[in-house]
């Protein structure tokens, strides 16, 4: 008979789930157990993964997302063990976690439930792992901010019990539903989770009923887990915030609605909704903060440009229309370059976006006379924007490695280039380094740290060896590291967790590279190393703005090139008598004709410029040697190109898999600057060959 039943509810966290199950099975080796996994209609093949990779796990597939409480209840009803542990799929457990909690419950018969210390990925304590009930007074102090101002006060800091020593066992009101171990007999007495709570609040309600039955609930810091909090909810943060405040309201109505509290429940409910509104406004302001800063800069730049052009007069009526059109184009270009998402502090991308917007606005002054204002104004405003928009990002970025920057981890997370180290055994690291280099990830690998063995060589795959695992804290400080990547194939979770706990005051992010997976698991994202998953990664070509910008780039470049090279075209056609021929190619069911000169010469591809201008081809597209192109999984075609990413590899032995990887890399990372880079490299190669 099993001693422990582990229950997991999963929803679209495939990469985290695999590593969670691996760590759970590792910790249950010497414990008779059963594992239930309830999949809430995930769309990322989570259930198929469990069925294939973890055949001993008892899988329950739901046809729709029934919520956290109801899904847990489905498995709890089937549990046969005297102890039941609820654990989230985005967690990692130490090898001793279940043993420590089982022993604690055996030694404390008065305990109805127990939870361990829960860490954030940066090593800090996740405050929700021990807390009080949101009574009207406790919730009121949290909502108005007194808990944050006086965290050590027993009167104001009760929401997350921040006045307690996190290293000491404590009898608490509630523990987190992300990890809680209970006696089955207690569940039989108090009942299952309340299914009126869809997500959030059900753990508080359960703990309230358990304590009301006369049992105690303990926080046990003798062991710990890591919780990548909120991974299931990142796809819809506003919806999850609504569910959180709705759960809080339900709890208050259920348990504190009879006027026995210091603060009437109707006042508290009003405060909850007020806090929810403020939370939505805060999220909205965070989303639009960077565009607003850039808009203010553009307003200043345009006003200065108009002043320089028309002083001492200032044409206010024309300024408004010009400001709206020109600034919208610049902001769109910045957004398309990812400056408001993953590359928020990238000065180079901001500069590239400003230059592209500058070209478009300049074109407007030539081709759209009805809304054209002044070429001088566009020139002056563009020059100021090119100076100010990247510079303020670079200035903020430079603060990240100052004393102030170390206290604001947000700056470190916003950097475009991250100083990373790899930790693991030499064999595992050699394989990981090759994959990182092949995938061309934007990780700045400063060096590697060996978990075991002797340092026989100074470098591994071209990356310097910095030292041993036991000296990692000193290495982080010495090398100013802000990201640590663990290759966990032969690395103990205990060693990893202890290091993370020791480093919790440093601005360092920790990520894991699981045994058999090609991803990096971290606090905020899953980064692909080799094979590209279709659900998690964002492809630039999914954004129609990028495809629009690519088309503009094709039209502008091909138009200018045709005008400049017109004499060469007629020389080839009339003097050299070089006829024009066409090649038939297919884009799915459509057929296109791509033109070139029949006889080989340096200008053989000159006629393709007309195809690019008319949209049959592109400056950068697929290799023209591939006559047929089929839709990929995103429904995208790559038009025949004047050049291609395959061509600049300068290899004739590319396999089909390598070509597909290059294609996926291109549509995932596309930007006009990438097209320009590929085009310049291709032209440079052709000039070298011409010599």
C-alpha positions in Angstrom: 0.0 0.0 0.0 1.3 3.5 -0.8 2.2 5.9 1.9 1.8 9.1 0.0 -0.4 10.2 -2.9 0.9 13.2 -4.9 -1.7 15.2 -6.8 -0.8 17.7 -9.6 -3.1 19.8 -11.7 -1.6 21.0 -15.0 -2.6 23.6 -17.5 -0.2 24.5 -20.4 3.1 24.2 -18.5 4.6 21.4 -20.5 8.3 22.3 -20.0 7.9 22.9 -16.3 5.8 19.8 -15.8 8.4 17.5 -17.2 11.0 18.8 -14.8 8.6 18.8 -11.9 7.7 15.2 -12.4 11.4 14.3 -12.7 12.2 15.9 -9.4 9.1 14.4 -7.7 10.0 10.9 -8.8 13.5 11.4 -7.7 12.3 12.5 -4.2 9.9 9.5 -3.9 12.4 6.7 -4.7 12.3 5.2 -1.2 8.6 6.1 -0.4 5.7 3.9 -1.5 3.6 6.3 -3.5 1.1 7.0 -6.3 1.1 10.1 -8.5 -2.0 11.6 -10.0 -1.9 14.2 -12.7 -5.1 16.0 -13.8 -4.7 17.8 -17.1 -7.1 20.7 -17.5 -7.5 20.5 -21.3 -4.0 21.8 -22.0 -3.2 22.6 -25.6 0.5 22.1 -25.4 0.6 18.3 -25.5 1.2 18.1 -21.7 -1.0 15.0 -21.3 0.7 13.2 -24.2 4.1 14.0 -22.7 3.1 12.5 -19.4 1.6 9.4 -21.0 4.7 8.8 -23.0 7.5 9.8 -20.6 5.9 9.0 -17.2 3.8 5.8 -17.7 3.5 5.2 -13.9 1.7 8.5 -13.4 -2.1 8.1 -13.2 -3.3 10.5 -15.8 -6.8 12.2 -15.8 -7.6 14.1 -18.9 -10.3 16.8 -18.7 -12.1 17.9 -21.8 -12.2 21.5 -20.5 -10.5 23.6 -17.8 -12.7 22.9 -14.8 -10.5 25.0 -12.4 -8.0 24.2 -9.7 -10.3 23.0 -6.9 -12.5 20.7 -9.0 -9.5 19.1 -10.8 -7.8 18.4 -7.5 -10.9 16.9 -6.1 -11.1 14.5 -9.0 -7.8 13.0 -8.0 -8.3 13.2 -4.2 -11.3 11.0 -4.5 -9.1 8.3 -6.0 -6.2 8.6 -3.5 -5.5 5.4 -1.4 -2.7 6.7 0.8 -3.0 8.0 4.4 -1.2 11.2 3.3 -2.0 13.4 0.3 0.3 16.1 -1.1 -1.0 18.8 -3.5 1.8 20.3 -5.6 1.8 22.7 -8.6 3.3 21.6 -11.9 5.7 24.6 -12.0 7.6 23.5 -8.9 10.9 21.6 -8.2 11.3 19.6 -5.0 14.4 18.6 -3.1 15.3 15.0 -2.7 14.3 15.1 1.0 11.1 17.2 0.8 8.5 14.4 1.1 10.5 12.6 3.8 10.8 15.6 6.0 7.1 16.5 5.7 6.0 12.9 6.3 8.2 12.6 9.4 6.9 15.9 10.7 3.3 14.9 10.4 4.1 11.6 12.0 5.7 13.4 15.0 2.9 16.0 15.3 -0.5 14.2 15.4 -2.2 17.5 16.0 -1.1 18.7 12.6 -3.8 18.5 9.9 -1.6 20.0 7.2 1.9 21.2 6.7 3.9 23.1 4.1 7.5 23.7 3.5 9.6 26.7 2.7 8.8 27.9 -0.9 11.5 29.9 -2.8 11.1 32.1 -5.8 13.5 31.4 -8.7 15.8 34.1 -7.4 16.2 32.4 -4.0 13.9 34.8 -2.1 11.1 33.5 0.2 7.7 33.3 -1.5 5.6 35.0 1.1 2.4 33.1 0.4 3.9 29.9 1.8 2.8 31.0 5.3 0.0 33.5 5.9 -3.0 34.5 7.9 -6.7 34.5 6.9 -7.7 37.6 5.1 -10.0 38.7 7.9 -11.4 42.2 7.4 -8.6 43.7 9.5 -5.7 41.7 8.0 -6.9 42.2 4.5 -7.5 45.9 5.2 -3.9 46.4 6.3 -2.7 44.6 3.2 -4.9 46.5 0.8 -4.0 50.0 2.0 -0.3 49.2 2.2 0.3 49.1 6.0 1.6 45.5 5.7 4.3 46.7 3.3 5.3 49.8 5.4 5.5 47.9 8.7 6.4 44.3 7.7 7.8 43.4 11.2 4.8 44.6 13.1 2.6 41.9 14.6 -0.4 44.2 14.2 0.2 45.2 10.5 2.3 42.4 9.1 -0.1 39.5 9.7 -1.1 39.0 6.1 2.1 37.2 5.1 3.4 36.8 8.7 6.4 38.8 7.8 7.2 39.3 11.5 8.0 35.6 11.9 11.5 34.1 11.5 11.5 32.2 8.2 14.0 29.7 9.6 11.7 28.6 12.4 8.8 26.1 12.4 5.5 28.0 13.0 1.9 27.3 13.7 0.1 29.4 11.0 -3.4 30.1 9.8 -2.8 28.9 6.2 -0.2 27.6 3.8 0.1 27.8 0.0 -1.9 25.5 -2.3 1.2 25.2 -4.5 2.6 22.7 -2.0 0.6 21.3 1.0 0.6 17.9 2.6 -2.5 16.7 4.5 -3.8 13.6 6.3 -6.5 11.8 4.3 -8.5 11.4 7.5 -8.6 15.2 7.9 -9.9 15.6 4.4 -12.6 13.1 5.1 -13.7 15.2 8.1 -13.6 18.7 6.6 -14.5 17.8 3.0 -12.9 18.4 -0.3 -11.8 21.7 -1.8 -14.7 24.2 -2.3 -15.3 24.2 -6.1 -16.9 27.6 -6.0 -13.3 28.9 -6.0 -12.2 28.4 -9.7 -8.6 29.5 -9.0 -7.1 31.1 -5.9 -8.7 31.2 -2.4 -9.5 27.5 -2.2 -6.4 26.8 -0.2 -7.2 29.5 2.3 -10.8 28.2 2.6 -9.5 24.6 3.2 -7.0 25.7 5.8 -9.8 27.7 7.6 -12.0 24.6 7.7 -9.2 22.4 8.9 -8.3 24.7 11.8 -12.0 25.1 12.6 -12.1 21.4 13.0 -9.4 21.6 15.7 -6.3 20.7 13.8 -3.1 22.8 13.5 -1.4 23.9 10.3 2.4 24.2 10.2 5.0 26.0 8.2 8.1 23.7 8.2 11.3 25.4 6.8 13.5 22.2 7.3 13.1 21.5 3.5 12.3 23.7 0.5 11.0 23.7 -3.0 11.2 26.2 -5.8 7.9 27.6 -7.3 8.0 29.3 -10.7 4.9 31.2 -9.6 2.1 31.9 -12.1 3.4 30.0 -15.1 -0.1 28.7 -16.0 -1.6 32.2 -15.7 0.9 34.2 -17.8 -1.2 33.8 -21.0 -4.0 35.9 -19.5 -2.7 38.0 -16.6 -5.7 40.4 -16.4 -8.1 37.4 -16.2 -6.0 35.8 -13.4 -6.0 39.1 -11.5 -9.8 39.2 -11.8 -10.0 35.6 -10.5 -7.7 36.5 -7.5 -9.8 39.4 -6.3 -13.0 37.5 -7.0 -11.7 34.6 -4.8 -10.8 37.1 -2.0 -14.4 38.5 -2.2 -15.9 35.0 -2.0 -13.8 34.1 1.1 -14.9 37.2 2.9 -18.6 36.6 2.1 -18.3 33.0 3.1 -16.5 33.4 6.5 -16.7 37.0 7.6 -20.1 38.4 6.5 -21.8 38.4 9.9 -20.6 41.7 11.3 -18.3 40.2 13.9 -15.1 41.8 12.6 -13.5 45.1 13.4 -14.0 46.3 9.8 -17.5 45.5 8.3 -17.3 43.1 5.4 -19.0 45.4 3.0 -16.3 48.0 3.5 -13.7 45.3 2.9 -15.4 44.0 -0.3 -15.4 47.6 -1.5 -11.8 47.9 -0.7 -11.0 44.6 -2.6 -12.7 45.9 -5.7 -10.9 49.3 -5.3 -7.6 47.4 -5.1 -8.5 45.4 -8.1 -9.2 48.5 -10.1 -5.9 50.0 -9.0 -4.1 46.8 -9.9 -5.5 46.9 -13.4 -4.6 50.6 -13.8 -1.1 49.8 -12.5 -0.7 47.0 -15.0 -2.0 49.2 -17.8 0.4 52.0 -16.9 3.4 49.6 -16.8 2.4 48.4 -20.3 2.3 51.9 -21.7 5.1 53.5 -19.6 7.8 53.1 -22.2 5.7 54.2 -25.2 4.7 57.3 -23.2 8.3 58.1 -22.4 9.2 57.8 -26.1 6.1 59.8 -27.1 7.2 62.6 -24.8 10.6 62.6 -26.4 9.2 62.6 -29.9 6.9 65.6 -28.9 9.9 67.5 -27.7 12.0 66.6 -30.8 9.2 67.6 -33.2 8.6 70.8 -31.3 12.3 71.7 -31.4 12.5 70.8 -35.1 9.5 73.0 -35.9 10.9 75.8 -33.8 14.3 75.6 -35.6 12.6 75.6 -39.0 9.9 78.3 -38.5 11.2 80.5 -35.7 10.0 82.9 -34.4 6.6 81.6 -35.5 5.2 78.2 -34.5 2.4 76.7 -36.7 0.3 75.0 -34.0 -2.4 73.7 -36.4 0.0 71.9 -38.6 2.0 70.6 -35.6 -0.9 68.5 -34.2 -1.5 66.6 -37.4 2.2 66.1 -38.1 2.8 65.0 -34.5 0.1 62.3 -34.7 1.2 60.8 -38.0 5.0 61.0 -37.6 5.0 59.8 -33.9 2.6 57.0 -34.7 5.0 55.7 -37.4 8.0 55.9 -35.1 6.1 54.2 -32.2 4.9 51.5 -34.6 8.5 50.9 -35.7 9.7 50.7 -32.1 7.0 48.2 -31.2 7.8 46.1 -34.3 11.4 45.9 -33.3 10.4 44.4 -29.9 11.5 47.5 -27.9 8.3 47.4 -25.8 8.6 43.6 -25.1 11.8 41.6 -24.7 14.2 44.3 -25.8 13.0 47.2 -23.7 16.4 48.6 -22.9 18.1 47.8 -26.2 19.7 51.0 -27.6 20.7 49.3 -30.9 17.1 48.1 -31.6 15.7 51.5 -30.7 18.2 53.2 -33.0 17.3 50.8 -35.8 13.6 51.4 -35.3 14.1 55.2 -35.3 16.0 55.0 -38.6 13.3 52.9 -40.2 10.6 55.3 -39.0 12.7 58.2 -40.3 12.9 56.6 -43.8 9.1 56.1 -43.8 8.4 59.6 -42.6 10.8 61.0 -45.2 9.1 59.0 -47.9 5.8 60.6 -46.8 7.1 64.1 -47.6 7.9 62.9 -51.2 4.9 60.7 -52.0 2.0 62.0 -49.8 2.0 65.7 -50.5 -1.3 66.2 -48.8 0.0 65.4 -45.4 3.7 66.3 -46.0 4.9 69.1 -43.7 8.5 69.9 -44.0 11.6 67.7 -45.0 13.7 69.9 -42.7 11.4 69.2 -39.8 11.5 65.5 -40.4 15.3 65.6 -40.6 15.7 67.6 -37.4 13.2 65.6 -35.5 14.6 62.3 -36.7 18.1 63.4 -35.7 17.0 64.3 -32.2 15.0 61.1 -31.8 18.0 59.0 -33.0 20.0 60.7 -30.2 17.5 60.7 -27.3 15.4 57.5 -27.7 18.4 55.1 -27.6 20.4 57.2 -25.2 17.9 57.2 -22.3 17.7 53.4 -22.6 21.5 53.1 -22.6 21.7 55.4 -19.5 19.2 53.2 -17.6 21.0 50.1 -18.8 24.3 51.4 -17.5 22.8 51.7 -14.0 22.2 47.9 -13.9 25.8 47.2 -12.8 26.0 50.1 -10.3 25.2 49.8 -6.6 21.8 51.2 -7.3 21.2 48.8 -10.1 22.0 45.8 -7.9 19.1 46.8 -5.7 16.7 47.0 -8.6 16.6 43.6 -10.2 14.2 44.8 -12.8 17.0 46.6 -14.5 19.0 43.4 -14.7 16.1 41.5 -16.2 15.5 44.2 -18.8 19.0 44.0 -20.3 19.4 43.0 -23.9 22.7 41.3 -23.1 22.9 39.1 -20.1 26.1 37.9 -18.4 25.6 34.2 -17.9 27.5 31.2 -16.6 26.9 27.5 -17.1 27.1 25.1 -14.1 27.4 21.3 -14.4 29.7 18.5 -15.3 32.1 18.8 -18.2 30.4 16.4 -20.5 26.9 17.9 -20.1 28.2 21.4 -20.5 30.0 20.6 -23.7 26.8 19.4 -25.2 24.8 22.4 -24.0 27.5 24.9 -25.2 27.3 23.4 -28.7 23.5 23.8 -28.8 23.6 27.3 -27.5 26.2 28.3 -30.1 24.3 26.5 -32.9 21.1 28.2 -32.0 22.8 31.6 -31.8 21.0 32.6 -28.6 21.7 36.1 -27.2 23.3 34.7 -24.1 26.7 36.2 -23.1 28.4 33.1 -21.7 31.1 34.5 -19.5 32.3 31.0 -18.5 31.5 27.7 -16.9 31.6 26.3 -13.4 32.2 22.6 -12.9 30.1 20.7 -10.4 32.6 17.8 -10.0 35.9 16.5 -11.1 39.2 18.2 -11.8 39.8 21.2 -14.0 42.1 19.5 -16.5 41.6 22.2 -19.2 41.2 25.9 -19.1 38.4 26.0 -21.6 35.5 23.7 -22.7 34.3 24.2 -26.3 35.9 27.6 -26.3 34.3 28.8 -23.0 36.7 29.5 -20.1 36.4 27.4 -16.9 35.9 29.8 -14.0 36.1 27.4 -11.0 34.3 24.8 -8.9 30.7 24.8 -7.7 31.7 25.3 -4.1 33.1 28.7 -5.1 30.1 29.8 -7.1 29.1 32.6 -4.8 32.5 34.2 -5.1 32.4 33.7 -8.9 29.0 35.4 -9.2 30.4 38.5 -7.3 33.7 38.5 -9.1 32.3 38.2 -12.6 29.2 40.4 -12.1 27.0 37.5 -13.2 23.2 38.1 -13.5 22.1 34.7 -14.9 23.1 31.1 -13.9 22.2 28.2 -16.1 22.3 24.8 -14.4 22.8 21.6 -16.4 21.0 19.2 -14.0 21.9 15.9 -15.5 24.3 14.9 -12.7 23.7 17.8 -10.3 21.8 17.4 -7.0 18.8 19.6 -6.4 19.9 20.0 -2.8 23.1 21.7 -3.9 21.2 23.9 -6.4 18.6 25.0 -3.9 21.1 25.7 -1.2 23.1 27.9 -3.6 19.9 29.8 -4.6 18.9 30.3 -1.0 22.4 31.7 -0.2 22.2 34.1 -3.2 18.7 35.4 -2.6 20.0 39.0 -1.9 21.9 39.2 -5.2 20.4 40.3 -8.5 20.9 36.9 -10.1 18.3 34.8 -12.1 18.7 31.1 -12.0 17.5 28.8 -14.9 17.6 25.0 -15.3 18.5 23.0 -18.4 16.6 19.7 -17.7 18.1 16.3 -18.4 16.4 15.4 -21.7 14.9 18.7 -22.8 16.3 21.5 -24.9 14.9 24.4 -22.9 15.9 26.8 -20.2 13.4 26.9 -17.3 13.4 30.2 -15.5 11.3 32.7 -13.6 9.9 34.6 -16.6 10.3 32.5 -19.7 11.2 29.3 -21.4 14.0 29.8 -23.9 14.5 27.3 -26.7 18.0 25.8 -27.3 17.6 23.6 -30.3 14.2 22.3 -31.4 11.7 25.1 -31.5 8.3 24.4 -29.7 5.3 25.8 -31.5 3.4 26.9 -28.5 5.9 28.8 -26.3 7.9 30.9 -28.8 6.7 34.0 -30.4 7.4 34.4 -34.1 8.0 37.9 -35.5 6.1 37.0 -38.7 3.0 36.4 -36.6 2.9 40.2 -36.3 1.4 41.8 -39.5 3.4 44.9 -38.7 6.7 43.0 -39.5 5.3 41.7 -42.8 4.2 45.2 -43.7 7.7 46.6 -42.8 9.3 43.9 -44.8 7.2 44.8 -47.8 8.1 48.5 -47.5 11.8 47.6 -47.3 11.5 45.5 -50.5 9.7 48.2 -52.4 12.0 51.1 -51.3 15.2 49.1 -51.9 14.2 47.6 -55.2 12.8 51.0 -56.5 16.1 52.8 -55.6 18.2 50.0 -57.0 16.3 49.9 -60.3 16.8 53.6 -60.8 20.5 53.5 -59.9 21.2 50.4 -62.0 19.1 51.2 -65.0 22.2 51.9 -67.2 23.6 48.5 -66.3 20.3 46.8 -67.1 20.2 48.2 -70.6 23.9 47.5 -71.1 23.3 43.8 -70.3 20.1 43.6 -72.4 21.1 45.6 -75.5 24.9 45.7 -75.7 25.7 42.3 -74.4 22.5 40.8 -75.9 21.9 38.9 -72.6 18.3 37.7 -72.8 15.9 37.6 -69.8 14.6 34.2 -68.8 12.3 33.2 -66.0 12.1 30.3 -63.5 8.8 28.9 -62.4 8.4 28.4 -58.6 5.5 27.5 -56.4 4.2 29.0 -53.2 1.8 26.3 -52.1 -0.8 26.2 -54.9 0.3 29.5 -56.5 2.9 29.7 -59.2 5.3 32.6 -59.6 7.8 33.5 -62.2 11.2 34.9 -61.1 13.3 36.6 -63.7 17.1 36.7 -64.3 19.5 37.1 -67.2 20.1 33.9 -69.0 23.9 34.2 -69.4 26.0 34.2 -66.3 27.4 37.5 -65.2 27.8 39.6 -62.1 24.5 41.2 -62.9 22.6 38.0 -63.6 20.0 38.7 -60.9 19.3 42.3 -61.9 15.9 41.5 -63.4 14.7 40.1 -60.1 14.5 43.6 -58.7 11.2 44.1 -60.7 9.9 40.9 -59.2 10.7 42.2 -55.7 9.1 45.5 -56.5 5.8 43.8 -57.6 5.8 41.4 -54.7 6.6 38.1 -56.5 10.0 37.9 -54.7 11.7 39.5 -51.8 15.2 40.9 -51.1 15.7 38.2 -48.5 13.6 35.0 -48.8 14.0 31.4 -49.4 16.9 29.9 -51.4 15.9 30.0 -55.1 17.3 26.5 -55.6 14.2 25.3 -53.8 11.5 25.5 -56.4 8.6 24.5 -54.2 7.7 26.1 -50.9 5.0 24.6 -48.6 3.3 26.4 -45.7 4.9 25.9 -42.4 2.9 25.3 -39.2 2.2 29.0 -38.9 0.9 29.3 -42.4 3.8 31.4 -43.7 5.4 31.3 -47.1 8.9 32.7 -47.8 9.0 34.2 -51.2 12.0 33.5 -53.5 14.8 35.8 -52.4 17.5 37.8 -54.1 19.5 36.3 -51.2 18.7 34.1 -48.2 19.9 33.1 -44.8 21.0 29.7 -46.4 23.1 31.5 -48.9 25.1 33.5 -46.4 26.0 30.3 -44.6 28.3 29.8 -47.7 27.8 26.0 -47.5 26.6 23.7 -50.2 26.1 20.7 -47.9 23.2 22.0 -45.8 20.8 19.2 -44.9 17.0 19.5 -45.0 16.9 19.8 -41.2 19.5 22.5 -41.2 17.6 24.5 -43.9 14.4 24.2 -41.8 16.2 25.4 -38.7 17.5 28.4 -40.6 14.0 29.1 -41.9 12.4 28.9 -38.5 15.2 31.1 -37.1 14.5 33.7 -39.8 10.7 33.9 -39.3 11.1 33.9 -35.5 13.7 36.6 -35.3 12.8 38.7 -38.4 13.4 42.4 -38.4 14.3 44.8 -41.3 17.8 45.1 -39.7 18.2 41.3 -40.1 17.3 41.6 -43.8 19.8 44.4 -44.2 22.5 42.4 -42.4 21.9 39.3 -44.6 21.8 41.4 -47.8 25.1 43.1 -46.9 26.8 39.8 -46.1 25.6 38.3 -49.3 26.9 41.3 -51.4 30.2 41.1 -49.6 30.5 37.4 -50.4 29.7 38.1 -54.1 32.4 40.8 -54.2 35.0 38.4 -52.7 34.0 35.7 -55.3 34.2 38.4 -58.0 37.8 39.2 -57.2 
